Amino acid sequence: MIRLQEFQKQLADVKEKIYQKVSHPYLMRYIESPDIDEDKILLLLSILKELNLSEEEISNYAITIMLIQIALDTHEHVSNANLEEGSLKTRQLTVLAGDYYSGLYYKILADMKDIHMIQILAEGIKDVNEHKISVYQKESDDLETLMASIKMIEGSLYSKLSSYFQVSGWYEFVSNLLFVKRLISEREKFVSGSPSIVFDGLEKLARSVTHKNSIEKQRYLLALCDRYIMNSKLLLEKAMTNIPFFNELINQRMLSIFKQHQPLPTIFVEEG
């Protein structure tokens, strides 16, 4: 049985190694330091701890996938950025940073001589990018397709990892947890008035529905999102039974993520 304290230390060590790799002095002068999602590191380490791997291999695989995630997120920031005066250099360097992070992941796996994993993760990257294009261009013709794309964007890399190491029991749990986390984040953006690519897609699909006012429209879109959050919570509970190594850290983070979700009746109380 893995001690919780040792697990926390490894998580912190992996996060620090990732930070060291992505902190290029020149890039950091012009672009924001990339976000390193501890939840995703936690999930990766939890999956990899099940396998007959050395600590170095566990660390390398976790760092590799996080570098890919950071690269994908960095390129997405370019898509979201405004073409303001003076921002062209920042946009160009952000693209360069994403490419740089991708190169780092490739080098780690090449040094490990794990060519098959390079191929598997390349397929995952392709899947993520295809679904991002679909979401950003609002190509979905129905709600299920839109939400399936969001879920694929969040979980594709973990699907490839689970398939590669034949630990399929983890995929349903991880994909649903990250899906819930993403929907809650997009929901918070929408409520605060910030841009949300998910709610942009929901709004397009809901245009045929008649709304009396903007508050009614907000409630309708939030209700759609809530439905998927609640359904994924149920799927998470079911998936937990198939996970042999379900540690306390994951349980704590899952509960913390759930607490961020404010049910619809508590939103917009002042409007009645």
N, C-alpha and C positions, 0 to 999 in steps of 0.2 A: 504493500500500500504506500502510495506516494504521500509524503508529508506536505501539508498545506504550506508551511513556511518555506520549504525547499521549492515548491512550485511557484510561489510568489517571487522568490529570488530569481528563478530562471526567467520568469515573465519580465521582470525588471531588466535583467541582463540582455535579453533579446531586444527589448525596446531600445535600450541604450546603443546596442550595436547597429540597429536600424538607423537611429538618429545620426550616428557617426558616419554612416555610409551616405546618407542623403544630404548631409550638411556641407555642401560644396561652398567654400568661402565666396567665390565670385557670384554664384547664383543667389546666395542668401542676401547679397547686397541689393538685389533688385526685385526679388520675389519673396512671398511669404514662405516661412518654413512649413513643409508639408505636415498635414495632420497624420498622426500615427495612432490608429484605433486600437486601444488596449483590448477591447472585447474580441476583436478579430485575432489578435495574438493569443489570447486566452483560449479561444476555440481551436486554433491551429495546434497549439501545444497539447491540448487535451486529446485531440485526435492522434497526434504523433506519439504521445506517451503510451498509447496502446500497442505500438509496434515494436518489433525487435530491432531498435535502432540505437546507435550510440548517442550520447548527449550532443556531440558535435553535429551529427547528422540531423537530429531533431532541430537544433538551432538553425542550421543552414537551410533546411526546408521551410521553416517558419519565416525566416528572414527573406527567402526567395519569394514566397507568395505575397508577403507584405510589400515588398518592393514593386511587384507587379500591380498590387492594389493601389499603391501610392502613385505609380506611373499612370494608371487609368484615371485616378481621381484628378491628377494634375492636368492631364489633357482635357478632362471635362471642365475644369476651371477656365480653360481657354475658350471653350464653347459658350460659357456663361458670361464671360467678360464683355464689357462695353468697349466699342471702338472709339474711345475718347482721345482727344489730342494728347500726345505724349505717352500713350499707352502701348504703342506698337512694339517698342523695345521690350517692354514687360511681357507682352503676349508672345513674342518670339522666344524670349528666354524661358518662358513657362513651357512652351513646346519642347525646347531644348532640354529642359529639366526632366520632363516626362520621358524623353528618349534616353537621357542619361540614366535614369532609374531603371528603365527596361534593360539597358546594357549591363547594369550591375547584377541583375537577377540572372541574366544569361551567363555571365562570367562565373558566378558561384556554381551553377549546375555544370558548366563546362569543366570547371576545376574538379568537380565530383565525378566527372565522366558519366553523368546521368543524362544521356542524350534522349532517352525515351521520355523522361519527365519534361524535358524542354519541349518535345513535340506535343505532349499531353496539355501542358499549360498554354502553349500557343493556340491550341484549339479552344481552350477556355477564354483566352483573350479575344479571339475571333467572335465567339458567341456573345461576350459582353458588349463588344463594339457594335455588332449587328443589332442587338436589342436596344442599345442606347440610341442608335440612329432612328430606329422605329419610334421610340418614345419621344425624342426631341423633334422629329418631324411630324409627330401626331398621326402616325400611320394606322394606329389601332382602330378597328371598326366596332369594337365592343369592349365592354368593361373587363371581361375575363382575359382577353388578349393583352390589354394594357397591363393588368396586374401580373399576368404571367411573365411579361417582359421585365417588369420591375423585380420580380422574384429571381429571374434568371440573372439579371445584372448583379444582384447582391450575392447569389449563391453559386454561380457557374464555376469559379475557381475551386470551391470546396467540393463541388460535384466531381470535378476532375481528380482532385486529391483523393477523395473517398474511393473512387473507382480504381485509381492507380494502385492504392494499397489494400483494396478489397475490404473496406470498413464501411459498407453502405449504410449501416445503422445510424451513422452520424449525420448523413446528408439531410434527411427530413428535418431533424432538429435544428441544425445550423441554418439551413435555408429559410425555415420559418422564423427563427429568432431574428436573423438579419433583415428579413422582410418586415417584421413587426417594427423593428428599430427604425428602418427607413421610412415606413409609413407614419410613425409617430413624429419623426423629424420633419417630414414634409407637411404634416398636419400643423405642427407648431409654426412653421413658416407661413402657412396660409392664414392661420388665425392672427398672426402678428402683422400681416400685410406684406410680407416679404415674398419674392418670386418663388414659385414651387412648380417644377416641371410636372410632377405627378398631378397636382390639382389643375394645371393647365390642360392636361389630357382628360381629366374627369369632366372639366367644364365643357370641352368640345363635345364629348360623348353625351352630355346632359342638355345640349342646346335645344333638343326637341321637347324638353319638359318646360311647361309654362310656370313661371314664378311671379308672384305679385310684387316682390321687392327684393333688394339685395340680401337682407337678413334671411329671408326664406331660401334664397339660392344658396347662401353659405351653409345653412342648416342641412339642406339636401346633400350638398357635396360632402360635408363632414359625416353625414349618416352613411354615405356610400363607403367612405374610407373606414369608418368605425366597424362596418360589417366585415371587412376583410381583416382588420386587426383582431376582432373577437374570434373569427373563424380560425385564424392562424394560432391564436392562443390555445384553442382546443386541440389543434394538430400538434402543437408543442407538447402538451401534456401526454398525448398518445405516443409521440416519438421518444419521450424520456424513458419509456419502458424498454426501449431497444438499445440504450446506451450503457455499456458495462462500466465505463469510467465517468460517472457523473459527479464531479467534485463540488465542494461547497462554494468555491469561487464562482462557478457558472451559475449555481442556484442564486447567489446573491446578486449577480449582475442581471439575471433574468427578472428577478423581482423588482430591481431598481428600474429597469427599462419599462416594465409594466406600470409602475407608479407614475411614470411620466405621461401616461395616457389619461387625459381628463375626459370622462364620458360626456357626451353631447349635452345633457341637461345642465351641466355646470358651466357651459360656455355661453357667453352673451346673455348673462342673467339680467343685465340692465335693460335689455330690449324686451323683457317680459317672457 
